[in-house]
Amino acid sequence: MKKIFAPKLKAGDNVRVIAPANGLADSLVNEYKLKAIKKFQELNLNLSFSKHANERDEFNSSSIDSRLTDLHDAFSDPSIKMVIAVCGGFNSNQLLKYIDYKLIQKNPKIFCGYSDITALSNAIFAKTGLVTYSGPDFLAFGEEMEFEYTLDYFKKCLFSNQAFSIKPSPRWVGDCEIKTRSKNKNKPIKNEGYWIINKGQAQGQIIGGNQCTLNLLQGTEFMPDIKNSILFLEDDYEAHSGTIDRDLQSIIHLPDFKYVRAIIFGRFESASKINRSLMTKIIKSKKELNNIPVIANADFGHTGPLITFPIGGTAKVSVKNNKVRLEIIKH
């Protein structure tokens, strides 16, 4: 399938906020909503909210029909240049069978989010060829600590066609879950930089996002082709060494995994208790990974700050002489 790259953003463009998983109707997010709106204004982007963005039921979401309507309305509106998710959740994959993929294919727009939105981003790419983006969702724009780094890579990826290198952030914030934020939990932590696990060089198509969500697509028509790919994988505070290991093993069991060229792991939240030693043991226990470059502790996932990267775009990684060069060369 031919790849489609939506036009890059520019000042004055219109952005639609939708809620394909969790909705906005929560008093805990109001402060972040106001800060996020201000940051979009500073970017000279015009925000609008989907009709059902504020709905929230006992599953912290809304009906499948409501979410589909908002997704289809956003893509069918020619004035909208970017569609961004409110946040993540658990149920984006409920929509996959019912999405009008021909509508999306005929109306390419930037689509951005992370966490549970991984299901939509990868499915849309698999079904339409439209390159989507893993990056900050709407509420992530309400963050203040270390946000300059997030914003810098958001602009590099979505406002420009130029290739860019990804350098580790100076500091990171250990908890990106709004409900559990506190001053004590959110003191910036000095970044160790990339964890080098396996050396090597590779170039390939980016596939991935949240690891356990990506695994939901295995064996379905919505799973992207992982041949000649560089996998970008991360998980949240609910993950631990056992689940991270078995979810990775599940990916390794895919028939085409032998064609995967490299793996980049995002940073794990402190609650997962994953450290460099544990991550190295997980990787070294899998002989299928022996001959491909593997690094971890990259700036994406459920900590802040985070990069924006293209699902379906092209990355290049070089790991040698105890140094890492990670580049996004087509996005």
Legacy VTK file of the C-alpha trace (Angstrom):
# vtk DataFile Version 3.0
C-alpha trace
ASCII
DATASET POLYDATA
POINTS 331 float
0.000 0.000 0.000
1.288 3.444 -0.900
2.206 5.641 2.044
0.399 8.912 2.572
1.958 11.840 4.422
-0.491 14.522 5.528
0.549 18.162 4.974
2.622 19.638 7.788
1.155 22.155 10.193
1.521 25.890 9.819
0.344 28.924 11.738
-3.395 29.447 11.439
-4.262 25.781 10.926
-7.300 24.228 12.581
-6.938 21.356 15.063
-9.782 19.118 16.241
-9.626 17.495 19.690
-11.442 14.154 19.888
-11.874 11.530 22.614
-11.485 8.053 21.068
-10.875 6.569 24.530
-11.267 8.605 27.735
-13.249 11.825 27.638
-12.671 15.320 29.027
-15.501 15.410 31.590
-13.378 15.175 34.704
-12.712 18.021 37.130
-9.170 16.737 37.627
-8.241 17.662 34.056
-9.700 21.175 33.971
-6.447 22.866 34.959
-4.555 20.960 32.288
-7.217 21.731 29.696
-6.837 25.488 30.204
-3.046 25.313 30.048
-3.211 23.154 26.917
-5.545 25.596 25.166
-3.100 28.411 25.906
-0.167 26.492 24.437
-2.064 25.810 21.205
-2.890 29.508 21.011
0.814 30.302 21.372
1.463 27.992 18.401
-1.140 29.957 16.407
-3.245 26.830 16.000
-7.021 27.103 16.207
-8.599 24.493 18.489
-12.066 23.040 18.296
-13.540 20.197 20.346
-15.587 17.336 18.987
-19.277 17.136 19.851
-18.861 14.217 22.259
-15.444 15.038 23.742
-16.939 15.754 27.160
-18.991 12.590 27.446
-17.869 10.182 30.149
-19.650 7.001 31.217
-18.840 4.343 33.821
-15.906 3.295 31.624
-14.543 6.888 31.558
-15.441 6.974 27.865
-18.493 7.339 25.629
-20.459 5.155 23.251
-18.842 3.650 20.170
-21.254 5.654 18.011
-20.289 8.928 19.710
-16.582 8.306 19.267
-16.953 7.176 15.652
-19.051 10.217 14.806
-16.389 12.539 16.193
-13.565 10.723 14.381
-15.410 10.741 11.052
-16.520 14.365 11.450
-12.937 15.444 12.084
-11.569 13.683 9.003
-14.419 14.752 6.728
-14.027 18.456 7.605
-11.676 19.961 4.974
-10.758 22.850 7.280
-9.217 20.532 9.902
-5.496 19.856 9.422
-4.760 17.884 12.580
-6.765 15.502 14.774
-5.444 15.023 18.304
-6.687 12.702 21.037
-7.710 14.079 24.427
-5.735 11.352 26.209
-5.480 7.585 26.349
-7.607 5.021 28.153
-8.452 1.410 27.420
-10.956 1.046 24.613
-9.819 2.650 21.354
-9.761 -0.801 19.774
-13.568 -0.975 20.103
-13.720 1.369 17.101
-11.502 -0.491 14.667
-14.126 -2.609 12.864
-16.419 0.356 12.319
-14.064 3.069 11.083
-14.565 4.369 7.549
-10.968 3.906 6.402
-11.740 5.076 2.875
-12.880 8.395 4.323
-9.581 8.753 6.199
-7.564 7.719 3.149
-9.281 10.328 0.993
-8.885 13.067 3.615
-5.360 12.694 5.038
-4.676 14.685 8.187
-2.127 14.563 10.966
-3.411 12.197 13.660
-1.615 12.278 17.013
-1.839 10.646 20.444
-0.174 7.953 22.504
-0.876 5.188 25.039
-4.199 3.518 24.138
-4.314 5.611 20.953
-1.587 3.227 19.693
-4.410 0.931 18.539
-5.912 3.612 16.304
-2.612 5.005 15.027
-1.290 1.631 13.907
-4.634 0.438 12.527
-5.096 3.602 10.468
-1.614 3.188 9.014
-2.192 -0.506 8.303
-5.562 0.047 6.601
-4.927 3.299 4.722
-1.181 3.914 4.392
-1.612 7.241 6.214
1.415 7.907 8.403
0.172 8.724 11.918
2.019 10.086 14.924
2.804 8.971 18.441
3.288 12.111 20.461
1.730 14.332 23.096
-2.026 14.199 23.353
-4.125 17.272 24.112
-3.841 17.034 27.901
-0.072 16.523 27.690
0.022 20.145 26.503
-1.163 21.054 29.997
2.150 19.880 31.426
4.675 22.524 32.424
7.757 20.728 33.738
10.228 19.860 30.987
7.606 20.648 28.337
10.037 22.669 26.217
11.627 19.420 25.017
8.216 17.911 24.170
7.235 21.025 22.237
10.559 21.154 20.385
10.165 17.630 18.985
6.452 18.161 18.312
7.406 21.055 16.046
10.330 19.219 14.443
8.074 16.343 13.466
4.795 18.080 12.612
5.776 21.540 11.340
8.739 20.558 9.153
9.760 17.905 6.639
13.434 18.037 7.614
15.098 14.977 9.141
16.038 15.370 12.793
18.162 13.651 15.424
16.712 12.671 18.784
18.925 13.629 21.697
18.074 12.588 25.266
16.336 15.172 27.421
18.366 16.663 30.300
15.696 15.704 32.860
12.467 13.750 33.030
9.306 13.685 35.122
8.409 10.298 36.535
4.642 10.283 36.417
2.405 11.284 33.518
-0.865 10.154 35.086
-2.793 13.315 35.957
-4.736 11.634 38.775
-1.572 10.771 40.672
0.404 13.956 40.149
1.916 15.650 43.202
4.848 17.911 43.912
6.783 15.058 45.483
6.214 12.656 42.594
6.987 15.197 39.933
10.382 16.535 40.848
12.463 16.358 37.665
14.999 13.537 37.615
18.370 13.748 35.876
18.289 11.703 32.680
20.840 8.893 32.325
20.501 9.038 28.554
20.067 6.005 26.312
20.638 2.552 27.772
22.738 0.677 25.256
21.822 -3.011 25.285
22.812 -4.265 21.819
25.098 -2.503 19.370
24.587 -2.204 15.641
23.164 -0.063 12.870
19.764 -0.154 11.188
17.271 1.782 9.133
13.608 0.907 8.852
9.950 1.775 9.011
8.703 2.824 12.442
5.950 0.696 13.982
4.810 0.728 17.577
3.827 2.818 20.546
2.381 1.306 23.706
3.544 -2.320 23.714
0.554 -4.016 25.361
-1.859 -2.043 23.160
0.044 -2.921 19.998
-0.220 -6.574 21.025
-4.018 -6.293 20.898
-3.720 -5.982 17.115
-1.798 -9.215 16.577
-3.580 -11.659 14.304
-6.031 -9.027 13.052
-6.318 -7.018 9.857
-5.310 -3.949 11.882
-1.754 -5.033 12.671
0.840 -3.239 10.515
3.463 -5.181 8.615
6.590 -5.340 10.800
8.942 -6.417 8.009
11.999 -4.175 7.814
10.766 -2.170 10.787
12.293 -0.441 13.757
9.953 -1.056 16.679
9.349 1.797 19.114
7.876 0.230 22.280
6.878 1.517 25.726
4.544 0.699 28.588
2.995 2.397 31.612
2.993 2.141 35.407
0.881 -1.040 35.345
3.650 -2.929 33.559
6.444 -4.727 35.383
9.332 -6.957 34.377
7.119 -10.029 33.877
4.508 -8.346 31.672
7.097 -6.403 29.709
8.981 -9.635 29.051
5.956 -11.663 27.937
4.519 -8.868 25.792
7.855 -8.541 24.030
8.011 -12.330 23.627
4.583 -12.215 21.989
5.908 -9.793 19.382
8.962 -11.978 18.819
6.626 -14.901 18.028
5.147 -13.026 15.058
6.136 -14.774 11.794
7.807 -11.685 10.369
9.735 -10.698 13.479
12.891 -12.113 11.906
12.813 -9.104 9.571
12.697 -6.518 12.396
15.836 -4.387 12.222
16.028 -2.715 15.657
14.065 -1.983 18.827
13.880 1.338 20.666
12.284 1.200 24.118
10.767 4.295 25.684
11.299 5.190 29.310
9.332 3.236 31.889
7.567 4.916 34.781
9.158 4.582 38.200
6.258 2.431 39.410
7.210 -0.310 36.941
10.516 -0.722 38.831
12.312 -1.336 35.536
15.981 -0.398 35.672
18.871 -0.791 33.266
19.918 -4.151 34.715
16.435 -5.686 34.485
15.898 -4.395 30.953
19.238 -5.807 29.874
18.379 -9.222 31.348
15.049 -9.271 29.490
16.709 -8.479 26.167
19.692 -10.784 26.617
17.375 -13.712 27.426
16.020 -13.632 23.860
18.397 -14.985 21.240
16.232 -13.524 18.458
17.499 -10.083 19.533
21.195 -10.929 19.536
21.960 -9.453 16.132
19.911 -6.261 16.114
20.559 -2.944 17.874
18.452 -2.442 21.003
18.392 0.673 23.167
16.106 1.775 25.970
15.227 4.833 28.083
14.297 6.962 25.067
12.045 9.974 25.587
8.636 8.539 24.794
6.014 6.663 26.764
4.226 7.530 29.993
6.833 9.897 31.391
7.589 13.436 30.380
8.999 14.908 28.244
8.269 12.940 25.102
9.176 13.051 21.450
6.778 12.870 18.525
7.547 10.118 16.020
5.833 8.924 12.818
4.184 5.495 12.685
4.985 4.483 9.128
7.843 6.952 8.852
11.512 6.037 8.672
14.124 5.969 11.425
17.835 5.291 11.477
19.817 4.144 14.511
23.532 3.672 15.045
24.911 2.198 18.276
28.695 1.975 18.407
31.658 3.136 20.504
29.262 3.553 23.447
27.349 6.248 21.539
23.835 6.340 20.099
22.636 8.276 17.082
18.896 8.085 16.563
17.342 9.950 13.643
13.902 10.377 12.135
14.642 10.733 8.439
11.169 10.635 6.881
8.055 11.848 8.638
LINES 1 332
331 0 1 2 3 4 5 6 7 8 9 10 11 12 13 14 15 16 17 18 19 20 21 22 23 24 25 26 27 28 29 30 31 32 33 34 35 36 37 38 39 40 41 42 43 44 45 46 47 48 49 50 51 52 53 54 55 56 57 58 59 60 61 62 63 64 65 66 67 68 69 70 71 72 73 74 75 76 77 78 79 80 81 82 83 84 85 86 87 88 89 90 91 92 93 94 95 96 97 98 99 100 101 102 103 104 105 106 107 108 109 110 111 112 113 114 115 116 117 118 119 120 121 122 123 124 125 126 127 128 129 130 131 132 133 134 135 136 137 138 139 140 141 142 143 144 145 146 147 148 149 150 151 152 153 154 155 156 157 158 159 160 161 162 163 164 165 166 167 168 169 170 171 172 173 174 175 176 177 178 179 180 181 182 183 184 185 186 187 188 189 190 191 192 193 194 195 196 197 198 199 200 201 202 203 204 205 206 207 208 209 210 211 212 213 214 215 216 217 218 219 220 221 222 223 224 225 226 227 228 229 230 231 232 233 234 235 236 237 238 239 240 241 242 243 244 245 246 247 248 249 250 251 252 253 254 255 256 257 258 259 260 261 262 263 264 265 266 267 268 269 270 271 272 273 274 275 276 277 278 279 280 281 282 283 284 285 286 287 288 289 290 291 292 293 294 295 296 297 298 299 300 301 302 303 304 305 306 307 308 309 310 311 312 313 314 315 316 317 318 319 320 321 322 323 324 325 326 327 328 329 330
